Amino acid sequence: MTQAKKSYVEHVAVRVKDIQWHINFFYEVLGMDVREIEGPTDAPRQYWTLGGMQLISTPDFEAAPSNDAGWLAHLGIMVEDLDGALAAAQRWCVKPLPQGRNWLQLPDGLAVELIQASGDAVARVLAINPRA
C-alpha cells in the first residue's frame, strides 16, 4: 500500500471542569500559548492553544477514572525539554501514572503522556499555520 499523504493531529478537544486551571497548566508547564478564545477572556467557554489543545468549559463534567475506558484515553504531547516539563508539572499537584515517569494525571482525570521531541521538531510543527 502506497502512502499518498502524511497527516498530524491539528487539535484535541477535551471537556474540563476548571478551564482557567487547564489554560494555566498548558501555558506554564508546556508553553502552549493562546490561539483563539470563545467568550470572555477571564472566563472563556472554549480556548484553543498553539500546539493543538481545545479546552471546552464544562463545570459539571465528570471524567472517568484513568484506568477506565472513558471519554479519552490520553493526550500525547511532544515537548522540547521533557525533564523541564516534568519539573514544572510538579507544582501543579498532578499525579504520576504507572506507565512511566512521563505519564501524568491532571485533576479532572485527564491522562497526559509527555514525549521528548528530537531536534527542532516542536518548533517546526508550531511554525505550521493550520488555517492557511
C-alpha positions, 0 to 999 in steps of 0.5 A: 500500500502506497502512502499518498499523504502524511497527516498530524493531529491539528487539535484535541478537544477535551471537556474540563471542569476548571478551564482557567486551571487547564489554560494555566497548566498548558501555558506554564508547564508546556508553553502552549500559548493562546490561539483563539478564545470563545467568550470572555477572556477571564472566563472563556467557554472554549480556548484553543492553544498553539500546539493543538489543545481545545479546552471546552468549559464544562463545570459539571463534567465528570471524567472517568477514572484513568484506568477506565475506558472513558471519554479519552484515553490520553493526550500525547504531547511532544515537548522540547525539554521533557525533564523541564516539563516534568519539573514544572508539572510538579507544582501543579499537584498532578499525579504520576501514572504507572506507565512511566515517569512521563505519564501524568494525571491532571485533576479532572482525570485527564491522562497526559503522556509527555514525549521528548521531541528530537531536534527542532521538531516542536518548533517546526510543527508550531511554525505550521499555520493550520488555517492557511 
